[in-house]
């Protein structure tokens, strides 16, 4: 069955869309932000998907969902950057309290302090490419599809981000 929105014919979303992709999308968002935020944002991904309808001409369902998820994560960008910067600061301070040490270890298991700081220093568009590849396992072509950018742009953003991350991490080790 089809629906028309703004003169564009869209296919209804597959009936098993939620069951097939929810856990994967939730995991991606949780790794970008937190489990608490992922609960709400993952549900929002599927609300957006249901409201907008799937345009099969634009590509596969999976990258389309990751594109929606990445856009929703971008709305929480300020929180994400603040969290990454806080993790970087936490890694730099001396931990005396055992409870703080345990919390720091849990956070370090997700992103090490220097890496968190380096990620926070990237431009959002570069960070999105890095994290889509690293956390979701999408290919360059799928990232291009998810973000609505050319394949070559994915490659250039990833290359630029890698250089910046290497430099920032080297400075942290040498500094």
C-alpha positions in Angstrom: 0.0 0.0 0.0 1.2 3.5 -0.8 0.7 6.9 0.7 1.5 10.3 -0.9 3.2 13.0 1.0 4.1 16.3 -0.7 3.4 14.7 -4.0 6.0 11.9 -3.4 4.8 8.4 -3.4 6.1 6.4 -0.4 5.9 2.8 0.5 4.6 1.8 3.9 7.3 0.7 6.2 7.8 -3.1 6.4 5.6 -4.7 9.0 8.5 -6.3 10.9 10.6 -3.1 10.8 10.6 -2.6 14.6 11.2 -6.2 15.5 14.0 -6.5 12.9 16.0 -3.3 13.6 15.1 -2.0 17.1 17.9 -3.6 19.1 20.5 -2.6 16.5 19.4 1.0 16.4 19.1 1.1 20.2 22.6 -0.2 20.6 24.0 2.4 18.2 22.3 5.3 20.0 23.3 3.9 23.4 26.9 3.8 22.3 26.7 7.4 21.1 24.8 8.8 24.1 23.6 6.5 26.9 21.2 3.7 27.6 18.6 6.0 29.1 18.6 8.4 26.1 18.7 5.4 23.7 15.4 4.1 25.1 13.6 7.2 24.1 15.5 8.0 20.9 15.3 4.5 19.5 11.5 4.6 19.9 11.5 8.1 18.2 13.5 6.6 15.2 10.6 4.3 14.5 8.0 7.0 15.1 9.7 9.1 12.5 9.9 6.1 10.2 6.2 5.3 10.6 5.2 9.0 10.0 7.5 9.6 7.1 7.1 6.3 5.2 9.9 4.5 3.5 11.0 5.7 0.1 12.5 2.5 -1.5 14.0 4.5 -4.3 16.5 6.1 -1.9 18.0 2.8 -0.8 17.9 0.1 1.8 15.9 0.3 5.1 18.9 -0.2 7.5 20.9 2.9 6.4 17.7 4.9 6.3 17.0 4.0 9.9 20.6 4.9 10.8 20.2 8.2 9.1 17.1 9.0 11.2 19.0 7.9 14.3 22.0 10.0 13.5 19.8 13.0 13.0 18.1 12.5 16.3 21.5 12.0 18.0 22.5 15.3 16.4 19.7 17.1 18.3 21.4 15.8 21.4 24.8 16.9 20.2 25.4 19.4 22.9 24.8 16.8 25.5 27.0 14.3 23.7 29.9 16.8 23.4 29.5 17.8 27.1 29.6 14.2 28.1 32.7 13.4 26.1 34.5 16.5 27.5 33.5 15.5 31.0 34.9 12.0 30.4 38.1 13.5 29.2 38.4 15.7 32.3 37.5 12.7 34.5 40.4 10.7 33.1 42.8 13.6 33.9 41.9 14.0 37.5 43.4 11.9 40.3 40.8 9.6 41.7 40.9 9.1 45.5 37.5 7.8 46.2 36.8 4.1 45.4 33.2 4.9 44.2 34.6 7.6 41.8 37.2 5.1 40.6 34.6 2.5 39.8 32.5 5.0 37.9 35.5 6.2 36.0 36.3 2.6 35.0 32.8 2.1 33.8 33.0 5.3 31.7 36.5 4.3 30.5 35.1 1.0 29.2 32.9 3.0 26.8 35.3 5.7 25.7 38.8 6.3 27.2 39.3 9.8 28.5 41.8 10.9 25.7 39.6 9.3 23.0 36.5 11.0 24.4 38.2 14.4 24.4 39.5 13.8 20.8 36.0 12.8 19.6 34.5 15.9 21.3 37.0 18.0 19.4 35.8 16.8 16.0 33.2 18.6 14.0 29.8 17.0 14.3 29.7 15.9 10.7 33.1 14.2 11.0 32.2 12.6 14.4 29.0 11.2 12.9 30.9 9.5 10.1 33.5 8.0 12.5 30.8 6.8 15.0 28.5 5.4 12.4 31.4 3.2 11.1 32.8 2.4 14.5 29.6 1.8 16.4 27.2 0.5 13.8 29.5 -1.3 11.4 28.0 0.4 8.4 30.0 0.5 5.2 31.1 3.7 3.6 28.3 3.4 1.1 25.7 2.8 3.9 27.0 5.8 5.8 26.7 7.9 2.7 23.2 6.7 2.3 22.3 7.2 6.0 23.6 10.8 6.0 22.5 11.7 2.5 26.0 12.6 1.4 28.3 11.4 -1.5 30.5 8.3 -0.9 33.6 10.5 -1.5 32.5 12.9 1.2 32.3 10.0 3.7 35.9 9.0 2.8 37.2 12.5 3.1 35.4 13.1 6.4 36.7 9.8 7.8 40.3 10.6 6.6 40.2 14.1 8.1 38.8 12.7 11.4 41.4 10.0 11.6 44.2 12.5 11.2 42.7 14.8 13.9 42.2 11.8 16.3 45.7 10.6 15.8 47.1 14.1 16.4 45.0 14.6 19.5 45.8 11.2 20.9 49.5 11.6 20.2 49.5 15.0 21.9 47.9 13.4 24.9 50.5 10.7 25.1 53.4 13.1 24.4 52.0 16.0 26.5 
